[in-house]
Each structure stands twice: as C-alpha cells, then as structure tokens.
Amino acid sequence: MFADQPGRDAVLFGDHIANVPGEAFLVLTTQRLAVVVKEKHLEEEQQESSGGGFFGRARAVVSQVQNAAKNLASSENVPATYFEVPLERIADMQLALLGRSIPRPTFLRTDFTDGSTLFTRTRFAEVRADSFRTRRPTREWESS
C-alpha cells in the first residue's frame, strides 16, 4: 500500500485486513468496496477493545448479556462487513503484475480518491478491475 498519511483509505483497508490474517475477504459490490470477515472475529475484537477499568468491565458484562439474549440460531460464521467505502471514493482499479518470478503474480491495484493505493494479491485481478469499471458511477467529466 502507498499513502502519504496514516488515515488514508488504503491504510485503513490494510489495517483491517491485517487484523484478521487469512480470514478477511475483499468484496466489491455495485455500491461499495468492503473487508468482510466472519462475525466471530468482530466479537473477538470488541472483547479485546473493552477497557480493563470499572466502566470497561461493566460494558463487557452488558455485552455478554446482550450476546446471550441474541437469537440462539445465529451463527458466528456469518459474514459481516468489517470496513467499507463507497465506490465514489475509488478512483480506479487495474491489474498490476509485480515481482520477478515467472509467471509474475497478479495483484489488483486499487487507487483511492484520497491519493492512496492498495495492492491485493488475487488470481482474478483483471476480471475484478473490469468489473469495477462497469459498476462505478460515471462522473460528470467522464460522460462527455
């Protein structure tokens, strides 16, 4: 990833993907680009982020009660959105061939409107880039 500041979209995506190594999926829809994980990973992060003080312990107890009251049929393996941005914040997606090995691994290069860039390794980078180009909203200067 490339970014000039830590709060840029590429950095935020990288952080969210790194928090659940091997368990996160990058999902492109007609409305957004999102990091999707299993719901159990979100619950684990919420438990870790609750403070160790009195109020943190109180929030943890309330959270446990709320979780116990949830529908018992719900599954912890249900996909849940961990982080997302609307397509309007993505400037472009394209195939990037990186590395020196043959065949070179394919990456999906995602350029955000804030100037940051995220590289994601995938076998179907070209297909995903083409899919983005057909889904993204047309901007005024592109329609003429």
C-alpha positions as CSV (number, residue, x, y, z in Angstrom):
1,M,0.0,0.0,0.0
2,F,1.0,3.6,-0.6
3,A,-0.2,6.6,1.3
4,D,1.1,9.9,2.5
5,Q,-0.9,9.9,5.8
6,P,-2.0,7.1,8.1
7,G,-5.7,7.9,7.9
8,R,-6.0,7.3,4.1
9,D,-8.3,4.7,2.8
10,A,-5.6,2.2,1.6
11,V,-4.1,2.3,5.1
12,L,-7.4,1.7,6.8
13,F,-8.1,-1.3,4.4
14,G,-4.6,-2.7,5.1
15,D,-5.1,-2.3,8.9
16,H,-8.5,-4.1,8.8
17,I,-7.1,-6.9,6.6
18,A,-4.1,-7.3,8.8
19,N,-6.2,-7.6,12.0
20,V,-7.6,-10.9,10.8
21,P,-4.8,-12.5,8.7
22,G,-6.1,-15.2,6.4
23,E,-9.7,-14.6,7.4
24,A,-10.6,-11.4,5.6
25,F,-12.1,-11.1,2.1
26,L,-12.2,-8.0,-0.1
27,V,-15.7,-7.7,-1.6
28,L,-16.7,-5.4,-4.5
29,T,-20.4,-4.7,-4.9
30,T,-22.4,-2.2,-7.0
31,Q,-22.3,0.2,-4.1
32,R,-19.0,-0.3,-2.1
33,L,-15.7,-2.0,-1.6
34,A,-15.6,-3.8,1.8
35,V,-13.5,-6.0,4.0
36,V,-15.7,-8.9,5.1
37,V,-14.9,-11.3,7.9
38,K,-16.7,-13.9,9.9
39,E,-18.9,-12.4,12.7
40,K,-16.9,-14.2,15.4
41,H,-13.8,-12.0,14.5
42,L,-15.8,-8.8,15.2
43,E,-17.0,-10.2,18.5
44,E,-13.4,-11.1,19.5
45,E,-12.2,-7.6,18.6
46,Q,-14.9,-6.0,20.7
47,Q,-14.0,-8.1,23.7
48,E,-10.3,-7.2,23.3
49,S,-11.1,-3.5,22.9
50,S,-13.2,-3.2,26.1
51,G,-11.2,-1.5,28.8
52,G,-9.9,-3.0,32.0
53,G,-11.3,-0.3,34.2
54,F,-14.7,-0.3,36.0
55,F,-16.6,1.0,33.0
56,G,-14.8,-1.3,30.6
57,R,-15.8,-4.3,32.8
58,A,-19.4,-3.0,33.0
59,R,-19.6,-2.7,29.2
60,A,-18.2,-6.2,28.9
61,V,-20.9,-7.6,31.2
62,V,-23.6,-5.8,29.3
63,S,-22.2,-7.1,26.0
64,Q,-22.2,-10.6,27.3
65,V,-25.9,-10.3,28.4
66,Q,-26.8,-8.9,25.0
67,N,-25.0,-11.7,23.2
68,A,-26.8,-14.3,25.4
69,A,-30.1,-12.7,24.5
70,K,-29.5,-12.9,20.8
71,N,-31.2,-15.5,18.7
72,L,-29.6,-18.8,19.6
73,A,-29.8,-19.9,15.9
74,S,-27.4,-17.2,14.8
75,S,-24.0,-18.4,13.6
76,E,-20.6,-17.0,14.4
77,N,-19.6,-17.9,10.8
78,V,-22.0,-15.4,9.2
79,P,-20.1,-12.9,7.1
80,A,-20.1,-9.3,8.4
81,T,-18.7,-6.1,7.0
82,Y,-15.6,-5.0,8.9
83,F,-14.7,-1.9,6.9
84,E,-16.1,-0.4,3.7
85,V,-16.0,2.7,1.4
86,P,-18.5,3.7,-1.2
87,L,-17.4,3.3,-4.9
88,E,-17.2,7.1,-5.2
89,R,-14.0,7.0,-3.1
90,I,-12.3,4.7,-5.6
91,A,-10.6,6.4,-8.5
92,D,-9.6,3.3,-10.4
93,M,-8.9,-0.5,-10.2
94,Q,-6.4,-2.2,-12.5
95,L,-4.3,-5.3,-13.0
96,A,-0.8,-5.0,-11.6
97,L,1.9,-7.6,-12.3
98,L,4.5,-7.4,-9.6
99,G,7.6,-9.4,-8.7
100,R,10.4,-11.1,-10.7
101,S,9.1,-14.6,-10.8
102,I,7.7,-16.2,-13.9
103,P,4.8,-16.2,-14.1
104,R,4.5,-13.0,-12.2
105,P,1.9,-12.9,-9.5
106,T,-1.2,-10.8,-10.3
107,F,-2.4,-8.0,-8.0
108,L,-5.4,-5.8,-8.0
109,R,-4.3,-2.2,-7.7
110,T,-7.0,0.0,-6.1
111,D,-6.4,3.7,-6.4
112,F,-8.5,5.8,-3.9
113,T,-9.6,9.4,-4.5
114,D,-7.5,10.5,-1.4
115,G,-4.3,9.6,-3.4
116,S,-3.6,6.3,-1.6
117,T,-3.2,2.9,-3.3
118,L,-3.8,-0.6,-2.1
119,F,-2.4,-3.7,-3.8
120,T,-4.2,-7.0,-3.2
121,R,-2.9,-10.3,-4.5
122,T,-5.5,-12.2,-6.5
123,R,-5.6,-14.6,-9.5
124,F,-8.6,-12.7,-11.0
125,A,-7.3,-9.1,-10.8
126,E,-8.0,-8.2,-14.4
127,V,-11.6,-9.5,-14.1
128,R,-12.2,-7.6,-10.9
129,A,-10.8,-4.4,-12.4
130,D,-13.1,-4.7,-15.4
131,S,-16.0,-5.4,-13.1
132,F,-15.2,-2.2,-11.2
133,R,-15.2,-0.2,-14.4
134,T,-18.6,-1.4,-15.3
135,R,-20.1,-0.8,-11.8
136,R,-18.6,2.5,-10.8
137,P,-20.8,5.6,-11.1
138,T,-20.0,7.8,-14.1
139,R,-18.5,11.1,-13.1
140,E,-19.5,14.3,-14.9
141,W,-16.2,14.8,-16.7
142,E,-16.2,11.2,-17.9
143,S,-19.6,11.3,-19.5
144,S,-18.9,13.8,-22.2
